[in-house]
């Protein structure tokens, strides 16, 4: 029956479209005949006027010519209306019949009218390559888990897997609902609370909701160093207008993270953006971290020996001396192992924590020399240059080369653009500095206070100040 309906609808649509083109123009023919009859009457009336002597022969001749011209035009119009349809109308008729039939034939051969419906989110995620097949498998898996959870609402594994599949399909509302049910069934362990909090943030378009905050608080109660929970807790502070607390929390997270941790780059970028928007001086914040608060601030467990807990319990002065001894031992070992990249990175961070700026920069220079094409290593060096080199001083030669290479690898790196522009300005190259800072300006949000400050600096360069 559905095919009969499709054929009838197609035929009706084609007829409705073709009829205005192909129907006879009866109204136009009638109007043309009427005009010709009027002109014939005018000719007869003209002859009567000539016979009565009411009009001269010269005027009558001119009038006959004009009326005759109009009469011929009307007759031609009537004849044209009555002629068969021109070729383009015939072609329209052929196409109007052939194309629908061809379309039905193609659909009958290749169409899939029995294919099941598919949510919009799944269709949007599909790609032209093997990704489509993978997404279909994930969608089928999610459907199966949904049915399984419906049959047995107490099936914890089904809810967890449904939540994970929904996240993979970019369905945040479904993922959040599934994580809530899993959290309820499991009693709220950190392994469930963390994904629950993240799903709540995703469902709220990036806002850390009270539900998410509570979930991350549960995670931190069980694991105070959890980087995901610490990041989102800081983000909640920023969104609540407590930017300084957020920046400090992110700073502490970076200090406690291994240098090669995958979250270091995103956290640093978020911290620096928040600091620019709130006009927070990161230099002062970094300077205030000169006295270690605990051994974890050295940034790598291998810096702290097995007796680290005992060192943390020492008075501040003794703890600082003990940590300095460990750092000096690490520096001596690295002189004999000059290619130990991780060791030099740990040493550089340790010297920064201890307030030894020159030694820290020297260690960062060694890391850049070992891997000159690693953006993350160069970014760490640039960050140290921003912190440790006075604003009115030129960069050291190794630092200048590292910043230049970082810009080659990441042309939009904000720290590198700032440092390169500042270095050119200190060298008196105002045009080069202005060009670099203009590139940086394009990356800063329009409503950011940092943008206004940078724009003032660029104007000052242009004025030669």
Order of alpha helices (4+ residues) and beta strands (2+ residues): alpha-alpha-alpha-alpha-alpha-alpha-alpha-alpha-alpha-alpha-alpha-alpha-alpha-alpha-alpha-alpha-alpha-alpha-alpha-alpha-alpha-alpha-alpha
